[in-house]
Each structure stands twice: as structure tokens, then as C-alpha cells.
Amino acid sequence: MTTLRVPVAGGLLAVHQLAGDEHSERTVLALHGITANGLSLRSLARALDAADPGDIRVLAPDLAGRGCSNTITGPWGIDRHAGDVIAVLDTIGVHTATLLGHSMGAYVAAFAASRHPERTERLVLVDGGVAFSPPPGADVDTLLTAVIGPAMTRLSMTFPDSKDYLGFMAQNPAIAEVLALGGTAADDLQAYLEHDAVLRDDGTLASSCVLEAIRVDGAAVLTDDDTLAAVRSLRVPTSLLWAPRGLMNQSPGLYTEKMLAAARLPDAVGAHQIPDCNHYSILFAEHALSQVVAAALSGRPSRRPSPGRSR
């Protein structure tokens, strides 16, 4: 894995190259969730590379205010992250790419695709991207804590060591389900969680996430008119893949068929439930990843080297 540094407003955006390189014929720009980081897409990158070895470049930024991009200053918001997406494409010299977003990253991807359809070859929204307004007067912090649970709670906590930090996150039954998969899925999940933990001056560990960035971005997903409208104005081919179980492994998850029907999504958006997964395992379980990969590659011919083709 290599990490690029892309100039954006307020600093340098860390962009992890998880598969392929500048010679790859396709680019997938993968965007993580609200308190996650680019390494949460490592299992996805591995699966995409296995589907078409060497011909897919997978770039996954630590969005501003997270991971190695946590020194970037505001302003925050979904529109800001969407602008950073275009800055990444401009910096690497790629005009069009497949945008793939998970959770909050799906809202960023939808926003970028709605504003810049000419830069978007295909859009894949993974358990996110379709927003519904909260009740009037609802407190954003309370809503975020209710929705994302320990992922939000940890932002104000410190931990004596990585074992204690990982133990706290493993209390979330949705994350415990991924860890129970074992193998590379569990290893990738642990690596992404460890990437979030930063050492403080007093020797304790804390989340890399900038709390104000999480609050502003969360509020935008819940209340910003442009963010709410983005998915409903899409004109590029879009796949929405959703999990039946949520961020705490509860049923139902973020979406139901009834909710998505009421959202009146445009014809460009095809919605499909991936069975037997939750908000996290949709990116780690093999059966779920295979469907996410298929959506990312949909409509594109395989570019596997023929027997006589040299690379």
C-alpha cells in the first residue's frame, strides 16, 4: 500500500492506494463512513483486484478530519468532501472514475456524482446515500449516538492501549460479527480500527476523528437540503446495495423496501438488498463483497490479460 498526499482546502488529504497503480485501466475511488478511514475499504480493494488483477486502481482517502487527514482544517460538510473527491481525480489525472461509498461515504459519492456526472463513470452506494429528514428539533449528537452507537461514543474516550480500544469496539455486535469471520476479514477490520487510534501526549490512545467534523458531517446527512436531494437527482448508472441489519446488528437496518419505495429514487438508481449481512459485514463477508464488486464492475467488459497479452 502506498499513500498519496493530495492538496485540498485546509491541508493535504491522505489517499491510500489499496490496489493497482497509475498504469491500471480503471479507477475506483472508494469513500468510507463517518467515523471510519480509508483502510476500511481494504477487503473491498482485495476483492476488486482479484476480480480483475492489476487493471483496477483502488484509491481510498482518509476523508478530511479522519485518520492521516485529521490535521486538515474545516469547514466540514458533505459538499466539502465531494469537492475533495474531484481534487483527487484532478491530481491523479483521471477524468472519470467509479465512485463507491459506504455509509456516509455513499452520501459524499452521491453528492459528487450529482454535481459532476461527467466525472462519474458509475456510482455504487453501499448501505448509505439515501437520506431521510429527522423529526423537527431533534438533537444531532443524540441522533448520531443512537444511530452509530459505540462508533460515536469512542470519540470522547481514551484507552490505555490498543487491546482495550479494540475490546471496546468489539462490544458492538455488528463488529463482533465481522471479527468472527476470522481470516483476512478480521485482520482488515482490526487494521482499519487501529489506523483510527492515535497516541496522545499522556500515552493513551484516542480516535483520530475530529469531533466537530463528525458533528457537522452528521448534521449534513440528516438535515442539509443539498445532501438530502443529491441521490434523487442522479443521472449516472447507480447501484444501491443495502444490508438487512444495521450498525448494531439490529433488524431492520438503515433501510427497508418500504422506505426506499417511499424515497422515489430516479430510474438511474437500482436498489438491491444483500442478504445475511449488517452495516459493517457488507464490506467484509465474502458473499456480500462479491455483490459489491459485481456492482462496481457492472456493464464493463473484463480486461483480464489474454494469453498473448503482455503487461
VMD Tcl script that draws the C-alpha trace (Angstrom):
set ca {
  {0.00 0.00 0.00}
  {1.21 3.48 -0.87}
  {-0.27 6.76 0.31}
  {-0.63 9.84 -1.87}
  {-0.94 13.37 -0.48}
  {-3.45 15.48 -2.36}
  {-3.66 19.26 -1.78}
  {-7.15 20.29 -0.68}
  {-8.57 23.25 1.18}
  {-7.06 23.27 4.66}
  {-4.22 20.81 4.14}
  {-3.17 17.56 2.49}
  {-5.60 14.69 2.02}
  {-4.12 11.22 2.61}
  {-5.23 8.89 -0.18}
  {-4.36 5.20 0.19}
  {-3.69 3.24 -2.98}
  {-5.06 -0.15 -1.99}
  {-4.81 -1.90 -5.37}
  {-3.37 -1.26 -8.82}
  {-1.32 1.75 -9.80}
  {-1.20 4.67 -12.22}
  {-0.99 2.22 -15.14}
  {-4.28 0.49 -14.29}
  {-7.04 0.98 -16.85}
  {-9.84 1.58 -14.32}
  {-10.06 3.72 -11.22}
  {-12.38 3.14 -8.28}
  {-12.45 5.93 -5.72}
  {-13.77 4.36 -2.51}
  {-15.14 6.53 0.31}
  {-15.54 5.43 3.92}
  {-18.12 6.01 6.65}
  {-18.50 8.87 9.10}
  {-16.03 7.73 11.80}
  {-14.04 5.30 9.65}
  {-10.98 5.76 7.43}
  {-9.67 4.59 4.09}
  {-8.39 1.27 5.41}
  {-11.99 0.17 5.99}
  {-12.06 -0.45 2.21}
  {-9.08 -2.82 2.13}
  {-11.13 -6.02 1.84}
  {-13.07 -4.41 -1.00}
  {-9.85 -3.45 -2.78}
  {-8.55 -7.01 -2.45}
  {-11.77 -8.39 -3.91}
  {-11.74 -5.94 -6.82}
  {-8.13 -6.77 -7.59}
  {-8.92 -10.48 -7.54}
  {-11.80 -9.91 -9.98}
  {-9.55 -8.12 -12.49}
  {-5.88 -8.36 -11.42}
  {-3.80 -5.27 -12.00}
  {-6.35 -3.43 -14.12}
  {-8.23 -1.71 -11.29}
  {-6.69 1.07 -9.24}
  {-8.47 1.44 -5.92}
  {-7.92 4.72 -4.09}
  {-9.37 5.22 -0.63}
  {-8.82 8.58 1.07}
  {-8.92 9.23 4.77}
  {-11.60 11.90 4.45}
  {-10.83 15.29 5.98}
  {-10.93 15.14 9.77}
  {-10.12 11.42 9.98}
  {-7.07 9.16 10.03}
  {-4.00 10.65 8.39}
  {-6.15 13.56 7.17}
  {-7.12 14.70 10.68}
  {-4.87 17.78 10.59}
  {-6.90 19.27 7.73}
  {-8.94 22.24 8.87}
  {-12.62 22.90 8.14}
  {-15.09 23.92 7.01}
  {-16.68 20.48 7.08}
  {-19.71 19.08 5.31}
  {-20.67 16.62 2.58}
  {-20.15 19.26 -0.11}
  {-16.60 19.79 1.14}
  {-15.78 16.06 0.88}
  {-17.34 15.92 -2.59}
  {-15.03 18.74 -3.64}
  {-12.09 16.76 -2.29}
  {-13.17 13.79 -4.44}
  {-12.83 15.92 -7.56}
  {-9.47 17.24 -6.30}
  {-8.20 13.66 -6.05}
  {-9.28 12.88 -9.64}
  {-7.67 16.09 -10.88}
  {-4.42 15.40 -9.04}
  {-4.04 11.86 -10.40}
  {-5.04 12.98 -13.90}
  {-8.17 10.82 -14.19}
  {-11.22 12.36 -15.82}
  {-13.80 9.69 -14.94}
  {-13.89 7.05 -12.24}
  {-16.28 4.72 -10.49}
  {-17.29 6.32 -7.20}
  {-18.09 3.87 -4.42}
  {-19.17 4.99 -0.98}
  {-20.08 3.18 2.21}
  {-22.36 4.74 4.83}
  {-21.53 8.49 4.95}
  {-19.15 7.92 2.05}
  {-22.18 6.98 -0.03}
  {-23.68 10.43 0.60}
  {-20.38 12.01 -0.45}
  {-20.25 9.87 -3.59}
  {-23.88 10.70 -4.46}
  {-23.25 14.41 -3.91}
  {-20.14 14.35 -6.12}
  {-21.92 12.38 -8.84}
  {-24.95 14.67 -8.79}
  {-22.76 17.76 -9.17}
  {-20.19 16.23 -11.52}
  {-21.86 13.48 -13.59}
  {-19.25 13.97 -16.31}
  {-16.58 12.76 -13.86}
  {-18.54 9.70 -12.71}
  {-18.44 6.51 -14.76}
  {-20.56 4.57 -12.33}
  {-21.82 5.03 -8.78}
  {-22.08 2.36 -6.09}
  {-23.81 3.24 -2.81}
  {-23.22 0.69 -0.04}
  {-25.73 0.94 2.81}
  {-25.96 4.69 2.56}
  {-26.66 7.61 0.26}
  {-30.42 7.88 0.72}
  {-31.27 10.34 3.49}
  {-34.48 10.93 5.40}
  {-35.11 14.07 7.44}
  {-35.24 13.64 11.25}
  {-38.10 14.90 13.42}
  {-38.11 18.71 13.88}
  {-35.96 19.88 16.80}
  {-34.05 16.62 17.15}
  {-30.56 16.94 18.69}
  {-27.87 15.87 16.19}
  {-25.44 14.45 18.78}
  {-28.23 12.37 20.30}
  {-29.30 11.10 16.90}
  {-25.74 10.23 15.88}
  {-25.12 8.35 19.11}
  {-28.39 6.48 18.67}
  {-27.58 5.55 15.08}
  {-23.87 4.71 15.18}
  {-23.56 3.72 18.82}
  {-20.02 2.92 20.06}
  {-18.51 4.43 16.90}
  {-19.72 7.84 18.13}
  {-19.17 7.19 21.84}
  {-15.48 6.37 21.39}
  {-14.75 9.86 20.03}
  {-14.81 11.31 23.54}
  {-12.95 8.39 25.16}
  {-9.32 7.47 25.76}
  {-7.88 3.97 26.04}
  {-4.76 2.67 27.79}
  {-3.71 0.52 24.84}
  {-4.87 -0.91 21.51}
  {-6.14 -4.10 23.14}
  {-8.52 -2.09 25.32}
  {-9.58 0.03 22.33}
  {-10.29 -2.99 20.15}
  {-12.08 -4.67 23.04}
  {-14.40 -1.68 23.37}
  {-15.24 -1.72 19.66}
  {-15.79 -5.48 19.73}
  {-18.69 -4.89 22.15}
  {-20.66 -3.75 19.11}
  {-22.37 -6.98 17.92}
  {-22.14 -5.83 14.30}
  {-18.35 -5.53 14.56}
  {-18.15 -8.76 16.56}
  {-19.82 -10.50 13.62}
  {-17.02 -9.38 11.30}
  {-14.32 -10.42 13.77}
  {-15.99 -13.83 13.99}
  {-15.44 -14.29 10.24}
  {-11.74 -14.64 11.00}
  {-9.04 -14.65 8.33}
  {-8.35 -11.57 6.23}
  {-11.76 -10.05 7.02}
  {-10.97 -9.87 10.72}
  {-7.41 -8.72 10.00}
  {-8.64 -5.94 7.73}
  {-11.21 -4.78 10.26}
  {-8.60 -4.67 13.01}
  {-6.16 -2.75 10.78}
  {-8.80 -0.13 9.99}
  {-9.69 0.28 13.66}
  {-6.03 0.55 14.64}
  {-5.48 3.16 11.93}
  {-8.02 5.32 13.74}
  {-6.21 5.12 17.11}
  {-3.66 7.90 17.71}
  {-1.20 8.20 20.59}
  {-1.74 11.16 22.90}
  {0.94 13.00 24.87}
  {-0.10 11.19 28.05}
  {0.47 7.79 26.43}
  {-3.20 6.91 25.97}
  {-4.95 6.23 22.68}
  {-7.83 8.20 21.25}
  {-9.75 8.32 17.99}
  {-8.16 10.31 15.17}
  {-11.55 11.74 14.23}
  {-12.10 15.46 14.69}
  {-15.31 15.61 16.71}
  {-16.54 18.81 15.07}
  {-16.09 17.25 11.63}
  {-18.22 14.28 12.70}
  {-20.92 16.56 14.10}
  {-21.09 18.79 11.03}
  {-20.96 15.91 8.57}
  {-23.59 14.00 10.56}
  {-25.85 17.02 10.66}
  {-25.47 17.42 6.89}
  {-26.55 13.82 6.28}
  {-29.58 14.41 8.47}
  {-30.63 17.96 7.61}
  {-28.77 19.53 4.66}
  {-31.15 20.07 1.75}
  {-28.50 19.55 -0.94}
  {-27.30 16.32 0.67}
  {-30.86 15.06 1.03}
  {-31.60 15.86 -2.61}
  {-28.40 14.51 -4.19}
  {-29.43 10.87 -4.68}
  {-32.81 11.92 -6.07}
  {-31.18 13.94 -8.86}
  {-28.73 11.29 -10.08}
  {-28.33 10.76 -13.81}
  {-25.42 8.29 -13.79}
  {-25.82 4.49 -13.56}
  {-26.13 3.77 -9.83}
  {-26.36 0.65 -7.69}
  {-27.65 0.94 -4.13}
  {-26.77 -2.15 -2.08}
  {-28.24 -2.34 1.40}
  {-27.93 -4.59 4.43}
  {-30.91 -6.10 6.27}
  {-29.20 -5.43 9.63}
  {-27.79 -2.18 10.96}
  {-24.82 -0.65 12.76}
  {-25.60 -2.53 15.97}
  {-26.65 -5.68 14.10}
  {-30.29 -4.78 14.68}
  {-33.16 -5.53 12.32}
  {-34.18 -3.71 10.30}
  {-31.08 -1.80 9.34}
  {-30.84 1.67 7.81}
  {-33.29 0.82 5.03}
  {-36.31 -1.30 4.25}
  {-38.01 -1.90 0.93}
  {-40.89 0.29 2.08}
  {-38.55 3.18 2.95}
  {-36.75 3.00 -0.37}
  {-40.03 2.85 -2.26}
  {-41.16 5.99 -0.44}
  {-37.88 7.71 -1.37}
  {-38.93 7.76 -5.05}
  {-35.43 7.16 -6.37}
  {-34.74 8.04 -10.00}
  {-34.63 5.41 -12.73}
  {-30.82 5.60 -12.74}
  {-30.73 4.01 -9.28}
  {-31.20 0.28 -8.90}
  {-31.64 -0.86 -5.27}
  {-30.84 -4.37 -4.10}
  {-30.68 -5.97 -0.65}
  {-27.70 -8.20 0.10}
  {-28.94 -10.91 2.47}
  {-27.34 -12.05 5.72}
  {-25.11 -9.06 6.49}
  {-25.03 -5.95 8.61}
  {-23.79 -2.40 8.06}
  {-20.18 -3.49 8.56}
  {-20.10 -7.06 7.28}
  {-21.47 -5.90 3.92}
  {-17.87 -4.81 3.24}
  {-16.15 -7.84 4.75}
  {-18.22 -11.00 4.31}
  {-17.26 -12.84 1.13}
  {-20.80 -13.30 -0.18}
  {-21.57 -9.60 0.30}
  {-18.29 -8.37 -1.15}
  {-18.87 -10.40 -4.30}
  {-22.08 -8.47 -4.94}
  {-20.46 -5.10 -4.23}
  {-17.66 -5.97 -6.67}
  {-20.18 -7.07 -9.30}
  {-21.98 -3.73 -8.96}
  {-18.72 -1.80 -9.32}
  {-17.83 -3.73 -12.47}
  {-21.35 -3.85 -13.91}
  {-21.56 -3.04 -17.60}
  {-17.80 -3.10 -18.04}
  {-16.12 -5.87 -20.02}
  {-13.43 -7.88 -18.28}
  {-9.92 -6.74 -19.06}
  {-8.13 -9.85 -17.86}
  {-4.95 -10.34 -19.92}
  {-5.41 -12.71 -22.82}
  {-2.80 -15.50 -23.22}
  {-0.84 -13.46 -25.73}
  {-1.06 -10.11 -23.97}
  {1.96 -8.73 -22.17}
  {1.69 -6.27 -19.35}
}
mol new
graphics top color blue
foreach p $ca { graphics top sphere $p radius 0.5 }
foreach p [lrange $ca 0 end-1] q [lrange $ca 1 end] { graphics top cylinder $p $q radius 0.2 }
display resetview
